[in-house]
Amino acid sequence: MLKGICRVDDALRARDAGVSAISVSNHGGNNPDGTPAPIRVLPSIAAAVGDDVEVLLDSGIRRGSDVVKAVALGAKAVMIGRAYLWGLAAGGQSGVENVLDILRGGIDSALLGLGHSSIHDLTPDDVLVPDGFLRTPGGAAPVTRP
């Protein structure tokens, strides 16, 4: 897995180099301050690499609904960053399990609110994306809707 992808052209170079998975993230490698939030570039990167590369989102996952949004917009999975460490520090193994339970409960609640029983049912239409929100750095044209 190559971490720190936030541009379409970098995602395509990673695919062409044989990388099997990428992490869409603005805090890996040498990304400068001011790089767009990963959720804003996720749809264009996922569309560019298609099924050739597993796309994960790493950045900004704080609750279950964040997981649902990321999967709906093209991520196959998410990385939860420090959340499990907070649980570990607060309560050891049971603290980590509590963090995972909270995330799972949030995922289940978001899916229920959308009328879905599985994350596999999610589509980009399940997420309200404001006009001008999506970005396509290093790509041919801005994405208006995944």
N, C-alpha and C positions, 0 to 999 in steps of 0.2 A: 504494500500500500504506500502510495505517495501522499504525504500530507502537505497542506498549504496551498492547494489549488484554488484560485479565485478568478481565473481567466479562461475563456474558451480555448484560446490558442495553446495555453499550457496544458489543458486537459487533453487536447488532441495530440500534442507532442508526447505526453505520458502514455496515451493509448498506443501510438505508433512505436514507442520504445518497448512495448510489451508489458506495461504495468497492468495488473489485473484489478486493482482497486485504487480509487483516489478519495481523499478526504477534502471536501470543499470547506475551506477554513481561511480566515484572514489573520491567523496568528502563527502560522508556520513559515518556515523558510525566511525569505527576506521581503515579505509584503510590507509596504510602507503604511504609515498612519494614514487614515482617510480612505482605506480600501473599503469598498461597499460591504455591507453585512452579507455574510454567506447566503442567507435565505434569499437575498435579492438576486444573486447570480446563479443559484442552484438550478432553476429551470433551464436556463440556456446551456449550462454545462452538461446537465443530464441529457438534454436533447442532442447535443453535439456528439457525445460519445455513445449514445444509444445503449444497446445491450452488450457492447464490446467491453465495457469496464463497469465494475460495481462502484456506485457512487454513494458515499456516506457524507453526512453533514456533521461537522464538528464546530460548534460555536453557538452559543446562545440558547442551548437546551436547558430550560429551568423547570419545565412542567410538562405533563403529558400532552397537553394541546400543542406544544412546540414540536413534539415528536410527530403528531398527526399532520401538522402543516408541512413538515419536512418530507414526510413520505408522500403526501398528496402532490407535492411539487417536484417529485422525482428522486428522492433519496431512497435507497434500499434499506438503510439503517442509519442510526445516529450514534454519536459518541457523546457521553454525558459529562465529560470533563471532570470538574472538581466535586460534583454532587456526591458521588460515592465516598470521596475522601472526607467530606464533612460528616457523613453518616458514620464512617469508620472512626473518626476522631471523637465523635459524640457518644458512640455506643458500641464500638467494635463490630463484630459480625452482625449482631442484631440491628445496629444502626445502619449498616449497608443494606440489609434486607428491608428495613423501614423505608429507606430512600427509594429502592426499587418498587416497593409496594405503593408508595405515593405516586411515582411515575406511572405505574400500571393502572392505578385508579383514575388518574387524569386522562390516560389514553382511552380507557373504557368509557369514561364520561363524555369525552369529546366524540367518540364514535357513536355513542347512543344519541347524542344531540344531532348528529348528522344522519342518523337513520341507518348506520352500518353496524355490522357485527364483527368485522375484521378489517385490519389495516389494508388487506389485499383488495378491498372494495373501494379504496380511496382513489379519487381522480383530482386533477387540478381544479375542476369545477366545484369542489368542496371547500375551496379557499377563496375568500373575497380578497382580491389583489387590487389595490388602488391604482389608477392610471399613473404611469410614471414611476412606479415602485421598482419594477424589474430592471436589471442592468445586464449588459452583455459586454463586459470588458474583454478585449482581445477577440471579438467576434465580428461577423460581417454586418449584422443589423440588430438594433435593439429588439428584445422580445417584448411583445405587448401582451401576450397571453399564452401560457404553455399549452 
